[in-house]
Amino acid sequence: MLFNSYPFLFLFLPVVWFGFQKLRNAGRFDQSILWLVFASLFFYGWWNPIYLFLLIGSVIFNFGLGTLFTLFASRSKAQRRSLLVLGVSVNLGLLGYFKYANFFIDTANRLLNSDTALPSIILPLAISFFTFQQIAYLVDRYHNRIPDHHFLHFTLYVIFFPQLIAGPIVRPGEILSQYSDRSRRGVLPENISVGLTLFIIGLFKKVVLADHLALFATPVFALAQEGLVPTASHAWMGSLAYTFQLYFDFSGYSDMALGLAHLFGFRLPLNFNSPYKANSIIEFWRRWHITLSRFMLDYLYIPLGGNKSGPARRNVNLMITMLLGGLWHGAQWTFVAWGAFHGLLLAINHSWQILSNRWNVPRTSLSYRALARSLTFLMLVLAWVLFRAESFSAALRVYQGMLGMSGNAADIDLDKGLAWILAGWTICWALPNAMQWLSKYPPALQELKADKTADRFLWQPNLVWSLTLLLLAVVCLLQMTSVSEFLYFQF
């Protein structure tokens, strides 16, 4: 069930919200959580009910293992670590089987010229996201970072429908206390207005911006996949269109997730902070898919040693982290190459920071920041080509087109495409992001402050903003003539 669909907007969401509100107002807190659990299971099962058994089994296994950490509190560290290794191995084993089994078998077949085959495996929806959340849960239970809690609250932590399918990746300490807080008797009017505002902004990003930008990206990459090299103008048009399409698609989903959670009185972590305003690749990864970045930092990069053993070891750890981050996005070698590219860029960026400090480069000057932002954005566009292409050969053809090495035109209108790209560029670079618009009523766990120049335009619960959002909502509903999945659903 998609956020950008009529059944979700006009049936599922109103029924779930009114049921939750009624139970909360009656002081039936546990029942209200149970209501959300069943609603989330229905939401997930709408796609393929058979995978509910996998999701429920995974929840029961991880909660049971987490309980053992408490029971084994007096046991040796080695025994507790064995439980952790078991839990992480089972979670990664399930993810590996469903997501990567065919990938590795196909790779081995090509290398060994064999024909080993597995039955067709359908990737369970959201397995990458709920696997990482439960690994975070096990690690935090192992380190005694979260208090004891009810099974019902843990279940909702894993399967809460706003963030179940594509994040943000939530840590248990961020949300379990909210689920168990009995002082939240009802949903405040502020939560409703802020939640709806953020949801409408996210919906607009998806159905108006992202889906229109796709019209200028998809034909270019399809042309390259068919074996043709696009013209330079079309190759750049397709690459830039995808760069903004992906941002508005995934950022839009994250906004909708936070907005929906806020409708029920809960706050999720921030996932985006104007990443295309980054002046370096390091800064980009602090702004893009923030919850994934911190997961890789805390549960992969730092356990590998981080930067404690010098620059060489740091660069190795960065490369390992980004290679696995690329593979997490999809069972395809282009994703691995995308991760390697970012690992290389991060290593170069860290080295440049050391050298620029030694040479007293004025990194805070306006000219330096403008050049740094432009160069960073260019590297991102080049990297997204690998991320989007269905094969290395298709990516190579797009790169050839960007260098002006051929002249096959894709079926796109360059003038319209340029207009949409300029619109995306303006929104990403010149305007505050959604969290900054709402900075007086922060809907995420982390608060963002808008630039002083934008203070007079900040969101307020008044007639002007209400009419503006109503207009945006109407535009979105009129655009929803066909339902398109979110890009991160495939990851």
N, C-alpha and C positions, 0 to 999 in steps of 0.2 A: 504494500500500500504506500503510495507516494504522497508526500506533502503537497505536491502541486497537482492534485487530482480532486475532482468534485466529490467522490465518495468520502475522502478523508476530511475535506473542508466542511461538508454539509451534513454528514452522517456520523462518522467515527468521532471526530473531535468534539462536537457539541454534546453527544451522549456521554462520552467519557468525562468531559469537564463538569457537566451538571451532576453526574453521579458522584464524582469526587467531592464537589462543593457541598452537596447535600449531606454526605457522610461526615465531612469535616465540621460543618455547622452543627451537626448533632453530637459532636464530641466523640465520634466513633473512629478513632485514629487508626487503629490496626485494620479495621475494615476498609478505610480509605486507601491504605497502602495495598491491601489485598486486591481492591478494585483496580488499581493501576497495574498490578502484576498481571491480572487476567486480561486487562485491556492490552497490555504490551505483548502478551502471548498471542492474542488474537491478531494484533498488528503484524507480528512476525509470521504467524501461520497463514496469513492471507496469501503470501507468496507461494509457499509449499509446505503444507501441514506436516509432512513426513519429517522435516528437519527440526520440528519442535522437540522430538525425542533427543536429538543431539544436543540442542540448546539446554533443555531441562537436565539431561544427564550430566552435562558439563558443569552446570550450576551446582547440582547436588555433590558431585565429586569434589569440586574446589572448596565448597563450604565445609564439607566433612574433613578435608585435609587441613583447612585452616583451623578447625576445632581441635584437631590433634596437636597443633602447635601449642595450644593452651594446656592440653592434658599432659604434654611432654615437656612442660616448662622446667621441670627439675631434672630432665634427662640431659645427657651430654650434648655438647654443641655438635658433635659429629652425627648423632642420631637425628637431631633437628635438621641439620643440613641435608641428611639423606632424604627426609620428608620433602624438603624444598626441591631437591634435585628430581625426585619422583614426580612432584606436581608440575614443575616446569617442563619436564620431559614428556609427560602425558599431553599437556596442552600443546606443546610444539609438535608432538607426534601427530595429533589430530589435524593441526593446521598443515603440517607437512604432507600428510596423506591426501587430504581433500584439495589442497591448493597446488602442491608441487610434484605429486607422484607422477602424473603423466608428463610433466615438464622434464623431469630427470630421466624418465624412461625414454622419451623421444630424443633427448640429448645423447644418451648412451647408444641408442640405435644408430644415430648418425655417425657417431665416433667409431663404433664397432661394426658398422654395416650389418646390424642384426635386425630382427623384426619382432622383438618382444612387445607384447601388447597387454594393457590392462582394460578391464571393462570401463566404459565411459563413466567418468566421475563428474557430477554436477557440483560446482562450488557452492557450499552453503552461504547464504546471504549473511554478511557482517561477521564472518568467522575471524577475520583479521582483527577486527576491533574488539569483540568480546573476549578473544584469546588474550590480547595484550592487557585488557582491564583485569582479567583474572590472574595473570602472571603478576601484575602489580600488587594485587590483593595478597597473593601468597608471599611475595617478598616482604611486604609491609607487615604481615602477620608474623613472619619469621623474625623480623627485627622489633616486634612488639610496638609498632608505631600506631596501631589502632586498637581501641578498646573492644571488649566483647560486645556482640550485637546479635540481633534476632535474624533468623534465617530469612524471614520475609523482607527485611531491609536489605540484606545482601542480594537477594534475588532481584529486587528492584534496581539495586546498584548496577547489576549486569544488564538487565533487559529493559530498563526504562525507555519507552518507545521514542522519545525525541532524539536521544543520542545512540540508540542501539545500532542503527544501520551504518552510520558513517561518522560517529564521534560527535563532539570531542571525546578523546580518551580520558576518562575521569579516574582520579585516584580515590581509593575508598575513604580516606580521611576528609575529602572535600565534600562528600555528599551523605555518608551514612548518618552523621549527626543531624543533618537536616531532616532525614526521614524519621528519625526517632524523636524529634523535637515536638513535644505535645503542646507547646505554646502557640503553634501555628494553627489556630482554630479555624480560620477561613482564609479565603483568597482576598487580599485587599484590592480596592479599586485601582490603586497605583500599579499593582502587579498586572492587572488586566490590561490597562492602557499601555504600559511599557511593553508587556509581552506581545500584544497585538501589533504595536508599532514595529518592533523588531522583526516579528514574523512577516509582516507586509513588506518591509525593506528587503528581507531575504528572498521572499517570493518574487519581488520585482527583479532582483539580481538574476534569479534563475530563469524565469519564463520570458522576460523582456530582453535583458542584456545577454546572458549566456547563450540562450537558445538562438538568438539572432546572430550572434558572433559565430556560432557553429555553422551557419549557412556559408560563411566565407572561409572556414578552416577545413571542414570535412571534404569538399570537392578537391582541394589541393592535395591532401594526404591520400585521398582515393586515387587520384591521378598518378601519384608517385608509386602507390602500391601496384597499380596496373602496369608499371614498367616505363612510364614516361617522365621526363624531367620537365617541371613547370618553368615558365618564364620567370625572370628575376622579380618582376612586380607581383606576379601571382604567388611565388614562393614566399616572399616577404609578407604579402598580405595574409596568406594562410598561417604562417608561423606567428605573426603578431595577433591575428584573430584568435588562434588557439591559446596564446599566452593570456589573453584577457578572458576568453571563454572559461578556461579552467579556474581562474581566480574567482570570477563571479558565480560559477556553478558551485564550487566547494565552499567559498565564503558565504554564499547565499544559503546553502544547507546549514552551515554552522550558525548563522544568524537565526534561521528558523528554529533550530534545535534549542538555542538559548531562549528564544521568545516563547516557545511552547512550554519549556520548563518553568519559565517565569509566570506563565498563566496559571500554573499549579502551585506557585509560591516557592519554587526551588531555583537555585542559582548554580549554573554550570561554569566551568572554567573557560576563559577566553581562548579562542583558537586562531584568531587572525588579528594583526595589528598593522595594517597598511604595508604589507611586505614589499610592494614595488617602490616604496619610498626608501628602501634600504640603500645605504651607501657602501655596502660591502656584502659579500656572500655570508660572512659570519653573522652580520646583522640580519640578513634575509632569513636565516634559519632561526633567529630569535623572534621573528615576526610571522613566519609562514607555518601553518599547521603546528602551532605552538605545543599542543599536548603530545603530538608524536615526537617532536624535537626533544622535549624534556624527558620523555620515556627513553628514547635512545641515549640521551645524556646520562640519566641516572641509573638505568638498568643495563647499559651496554658499554658506553664509552668510559665512564668512571670505573666500573668493575674491570675493564681491560687495562686500567692504569692511567687513563686520561693523559695529562701532560706532566706527570710526576717524574718521568724518566728522561726528560730532555726532548728537544724538537724532533729528532728522528723517530723516537718511539711514539710521540704524539701524532705524527703524520701517519704512521702505520695504524694507530688506533682510530684515527679519523677515517682512513680509507676502509678499514674493516667495518666500522659503524655505518658508513654511507653505502657500502656494497650491500650490506644486509638490509639497510633501509630501502634501497632500490628494489631488492628482491621481495621485500614485504609488500611493495606496491603491486607486484604482479609476477606470475611465473613466465617470464619472458626475458631473454638476454638483453633486449634493449633497455629494460628497467635496470638491470645490473650495470649496464654501461652508463646510464644516466646517473646512478649512484656513484660510480667510479669518477665520472666527470666532476660531480659536486665534491667528492672527496679530494680530488686534485685541486679544485678551486679553493677549498678551505685550507689546504696545506699551503698553497701559494699566498693566500690572504694572511695567514698567521706569519709567514716569513716576511711579507711586506710590512706588517705592523712593526716587527723588530727592526727592520732596516730603516723604515721611515722615522722611527723614534731616534735611531742612531744618527740619521742625517738631518734631524730637525725639520722634517717636511711639515708645512703648515696645514695639517689635515682638517682644521676647523674653518679654513677660509672658504668663502663662497665659491670661488672658482674650483678649488679642489673637490668640494662636496658635489658640485654639479658634474664634474668629470667622473668622479667615483660612482655617482648614482647612474649616470649614463652607461658607463662600462659594466657595472653590475647588471643593469637591465639587459644589455646586449648579451651577456653570458647566460642569463636566464632564458632568453628567447632561444638561443642556440641549444641549450640543454633541453628545453621543452620539446624540441623537434624529436629528439631520441625518445622522450616520454610518450609522445603521441603516435609516432610511426609504428606500423604493425611489423616491421622488419628492418634489419640494418640496411638492406638495399633500398627500401623506400626512404629511410632517413637520408641516405647518401644522395638520392636523387633530389630531395628537397634542398640539401646543402649545395648541390651542384646548381640548382636553380637560383639559389640566393647569390651565388657567384656569377650568375649570368651565363651559364654554360649551355643553355638550350632555349627552346622557344615554344613549348607546348602550353597552350592556354587552358586553364581550368574554367569550369562553367560558373563564374562568379562575376558580379558587377563591381568593378574596381572602385568606382565613385561611392557607391553605397557602402562598400566594405571599409573604405577610408573614413567615411563619416562615423560608422560604428566604432572603429578603432580609436578615432579621436575622442569620441564620447567616453570610451573605456579609459583612455589615457587621462582625460580630464578628471574623471571620478577618482581614479587611483592616486593621481599625483597632486591635484589641486584642491580636493575637497576633504573634509574630515571623514573618518570612517564612521560606521554605524554606532560603535561604542562611544565615540567622541561626541556624536550628535546627542546621545543619551547620557552624557557624562554627569548630568545633575541627578539622574535616576539610574545609577549603574545596574544593568541587568546581569552582568557577569561577576564572578568572584573577584576578579582583578579590575580595578578602576582605571580608566584612562581619562586624561584631561585634554580637552580640545585646545587648539591654539587660541591665544587671546583675541586674534582678529575674527574668530568665528563665534565668540561668546554670544553675540546678539542673535545668532541664527540657531542656537541650540534648541533642541526639542523641548516643548512645553505642553502640558495638557490643556490646550486652549482650542478655540474654534478654528483658527487658521490652520494649525497642524492637523486637526481632525479632518477638515475638508481636504487638505493635501493628501493625507493618507487614504481617505475614501476614494479620491481620484486614482491614486496608485493601485488600490485594490480592484477597482473597476477595470482599469487597464489590464491588470494581471488576469482577471477572470475572463476577459474577452480574448486574451492571448492563449488561453488554455484549451484551444481547439483540439490539440493532440497532446498526449502525455509523453514526456521525455524523461528518462531516468537520469539520475544524478551520476556524474562521471565517476565518483568515488565508490559507487555501488559495485563496480567491477573489481575493486581492490580488497 
